[in-house]
Amino acid sequence: MKSQDLPDIARVLFVVAILCALTVGSLYVMRPFLPGLIWATTIVVATWPAMLAVERRVGKRRGLATLVMLLILLVVIVLPLYEAISTLAAHGGEIMDLIRQLPQYTLPPPPGWIHDVPVVGSRVANEWQSLSDAGPGGLLAQLEPYVSIAAHWLIGHAASVGVFVMHMFVTVVITGVLYMQGEQAASFITRFSARVSPNHGPEAVQLAGASIRAVALGIVVTAVLQSALGGIGLAVAGVPGAGVLTALMLLLCLAQIGPGLPLIGGIAWLFMHDARVAAILLAVWSVMVVMLDNVVRPALIRRGVNLSMLLILSGVLGGMFAFGIVGLFIGPVILAVSSALLTAWMSKAPTTPA
């Protein structure tokens, strides 16, 4: 091979170094806007079919359709999240004071009617009595450090209301731009992916969009529905602090923990104050709200993308711990695209002759 046919290694290295520097510099400049850009992209991808439907209804006027979608965004997403976060932040001191009092709290003895409950009555009464006999130094004192750590983390993330408002403002602005220029943005991403991987690039982009839509439908819609129904049940039953508990339920549902803990707390409070009828009705309502997760979420996710529920839930939980709330969408997308590309690569692997 002649020397002029050999690649210029120094030139290639310089080009790679320059491209890396430009990429890092661009990300650094865009760093304040990245959370809003990720949120806006997620929202636009998830709601693009609805955007097209609204545009058809208003006579193909993109500006008016964008305005309608932004108003829906404010009512459905921004305001509920703001209310949840601001409510937790406003009552953060009260929550921490209540947790600090756990070691001094003594559970009262179980009411007499607990023994008459079929099947589980005597066992529940015995466990309740043992916790009551333990006094202030019992189980609650052992749980207090762990509950305190969890509450510190929750309130610390919820207390940044100003940061949330700023991110939401940036998100709404970028969402409006993406709604107006949706086709151009999609074409750019598709062409870029085709340049990176001619065979699987466009397919990966479509899979990413379907994954985002599936998570938005399955996770967020289910969380809002469960927390809303749970909050209605708490308010009707007369449980104090129903607004705070509803906000807590929304965050717990987004984190895939479920609405059970606040609802169980409300049921226990009603039983302790001899509101038996309200407690039993709330317990029945709570079972229905909790079971809603097993019906609505799989159906909504399957409408978006045909992926394993284990893969999606792993992406939701892992993404949340790795990237925060926005990881609810980033995690499943990363796992879904990686799984699809790996499957495509394995299916086209050369066969070994026998």
N, C-alpha and C positions, 0 to 999 in steps of 0.2 A: 504493500500500500504506500502511495506517495505521501510525502509530508504535507502537501497542500490539501490532501483529502482528509487528514486528521482534524477532528473538531478543535476549535480554539477554546481550550479549557478556561483560560483566564477571562476571555470575553463572556463565556457562559456564566461563570461565577459572578462577574460584575453585574450582568443583567439580572441574575437571580437576587443578588444583594440589593440592587436598586428597586426591584419589584417588591421585595420583602419590606424595605424601608418605606416605600410609598403606601403599602398596605397597612403597616403598623401606624404610620403617621395619620392616615385617613381615619382609622379606628380611634386613635387618640383624640383627633379633632371632633369626631362624631360621638365621643363617649357620653357627653351630657344628654344626647338625644337617643341613645341606643335603647333604653327601656321603653320610651314612648314609641320608637320605631317598631320594636318587637311587638308591643301590644297592638299598635295600629295594624300591622301586617296580619297579626292573628285575627283581629276583629274583621278586617276587610275580607280575608280569605274565607272565614267562617260564614259571613253574611252576604257574600257576593251574589248567590242565587236570589236572595231576598231583594238586594239592590236592583238586579235586573227586572224582577217582578214589579217593583215600585216604579222603575223607569218606564215600563210599558204602560202602567196605569196613568202616569202623568203626561203621556204623549211624547215619549222619547226626549224629554228635557232633562239632561243629565244634572244641571245645576239644581233644579227643584228636587229631583230624586235624591241628590246628595244631602240637601238640607233636611228632607224628611228622615233619611237614615240617621243623620247626626242627632236629630231630636229624639228619635227612638233610642239611640245609643245613650243619650243622657238620662232618659227615663228608666231604661231597663238595666243598664250596667253601671254607669257612673254614680248616679244618686244612691242606689242600694249599697254599693261598696263604700261610698263616702259615709253614709249613715252608719254602717256597721263599724268602720274604723274609728270614726269620730265618737261613737257611743262608747266603745271600749276604751278609747283614750280619755274621755271625760270621766269615766267611772274607774279608771285604773287605780286610783288611791283607795277607793272603797274595796275593790277586789283584793288588793294586797293586804289591807287591814283585816279583811275576813280570813284570809289565808293565815296571817300571823296569829289569829285567835284560835286556829285549829287545835293546837296542843292544850288549850285551856277549855275546849268545848267538851261537854259530857253528853253523850247520847242518852235521851230519856228512855225509860223502860218501854218495851213494846206494848201497844194497846191489847186489851184482852181478846178482841175479836180476831186477832191474827191467828190464834190457835185454831179457830174454826174454819180457816180456809182449807179447802180439800187438797189432799196430796202433799202440798209443800208447807202448809200452815205451821205445823209444829217445828219443822226444821228452820224455817225463817225466824220463828219466835226465839228458838234457842240461840241462833247466831246473833240475833239482835240483842238478846239479853246478855250474851257474853261480851259484846262490844260495849253495852251499857255498864256492865260490872267492871270493865277495864278502867273506867274513869278517865280523867284528863290525860293520863299517861298511856293510853291504849293505842289502838291502831291508828287513829288520826294523827297522833304525835309522830308516829313512824312515817306516815305518808306526807307530812307537812314539807320536809325538804324537797321531795320530788315535785310536789304540786307547786311549791314556790318557784322552783327553777322553770317549770313549764309556764307559769304565769308571768314571770319576768320576761321570758322570751316572747310570749304572745303580746304583752303590753308594750314591750320595747319596739316590736315591729308595728304595732297599731298606733303608737303614739306619734309617729312621724306623719301627722295629718298634712302639714305644709308641703312636705316632699310629695305626698300622694297627690295633692291638688296640682302641683306643678307638673308631675308626670301625666296626670289626666288631661291637663290643658294641652301639653305637647301632643299627647295621643290623639285628642280630638282634632287638632289642626292637621296632623299627618294623615289621620283617617280620611278627612275631607279631601286632601290632595290625592290620596290613593283611590278614593272613589271616583274622582274626576278623571284620573289617568290610569285606571285599572288595566285596560287592555295593553297600554304601552309598557307598564311595569311587568305584566305577565309575559309579554313578548320578550322583554329584555332578559328576564330570568330564564325563560325557556332556551333562548339562543345561547346564553352563557353556559347553561348546563349541557347543551348539545355540543358546545365547543370543548368542554371538559371531558364529556363521555358521550360520543356520538350514538352509541347503542342504547345506553341506559339513562342518560341524563334527563331527557324529557319525561320518561316514565317515573324517575325519582321525584321530579317536581310535582307531577300529578299525584303521586302517593303522599307527598308531604302535605299538599293542599287537602287531600281527603282525610289525612290523619288529624290535621288541625280542625277541620269541620266536625269530625267525629268526636273529638275531645270537647269541643265547644258545646256541641249538642248534648253529649252524654254526661259530662262532668258538671259543667256550669249550669245548664238548665235544670238538671236533677237537684243540684245543691240549692239553687234559688227556690225551686218548688218545695223541697223538703223543709227548708228553713222557714218559708212563708207559712206553710201549713202547720208546722210545729209552733211557730209564734202565735198563730191564730188560736190554737188549742190552749196555749199557756195563758193568753189574754182572756179568753172566754172562761177558763177555769178560775181566774182570779189570782194567779201566781204573781207575786211582786217581782218587779224587774224583768217583765216579759220582753221589753225592748233589748236589754243587755243580753238576755239569754238567746234571743233571736239572732242578734249579731254574732254571738259566740257559735251558735249552730251553723250559720252561714260559713264561717271560717273552718269549722270542724268538717263540714260536708265537703268543702273545697279540698281539704287535706285528706279526704277519704276516710276519716274517722267515723263520720256519721253523726246524726242529731241525738243519739241515745242519751248521752251523759246529761245535757241540760234538761231533757224531758224527764229522765229518772229523778233528777234533783227536784223538779217541780212536783212530781208525783209524791215523793217522800215528804216534801213540805206540806202538801195537802193532807196526807195521812197524819202527820204529826200535829196538825191543827184540827183534827177530827172532821175534815171535810171529805167524808168517805165517798159520797156519791160523785162529787167532782173528781176525786182521785181515781176512782174506777173508770169513769168516762174518759178522763185524760189518759189513763193507761191503755184503754182500747184504742183511742185515737193515736197514741204514740206508736203502738204496734203497727198500725196501718201506715203511718208516716215512715217508720224505719223500713218496713217491707217494700215500700215504694221504690227504694233503691234497687232492689233485685228485679223489678219489672221494667221501669222506665229507662234506666241507664243502659242496659244491654240492647234494648230495642233501638234507642237513639244512636248508639255507637255503631251498631250494625248497619244503620242507614248510611253512615258516612264512609266506612271502610271495612273490609272483611279481614280483620286481624284478630289474633287471639286476645281474649279479655285479659289473660295473665300478662301478655306483653304490654297492653295499654296501661293497666293498673301499675305495673312495674315502672313504666315510663313516667306516669303521673307522680307516684310517690318519690322515686329517685330524682326526677327533675325538680320537684318542689324542694327537697333537701339540698340539692346542688345549686339551684339558681333562684330559689325563693318562689313567690307566687307565679311569676312568669314561667317557671319551670314546669308548671302544670301542662303547658302547651309544648315547650321545647323538648321535654323528656320523651313523650310519646312519639313526636316527629322524628327525633334522632334514632330511637329504637326501631320505628317502623321502616324508615328509609334504609337503615343498616340491615335489617332483616330481609327486606326485599332485594337489595343488591347482593347480599350473601346468597340468597336462594337462587337468584338468576345466575350468579357466577358458578355455583355448584351444579346447576342443571346443565350448564354448557361445558363442564369439565370433560376433558378427553377420556374416553374409555380405554382401559388397559386390555390389550388382546389376551385371550385365554391361552 
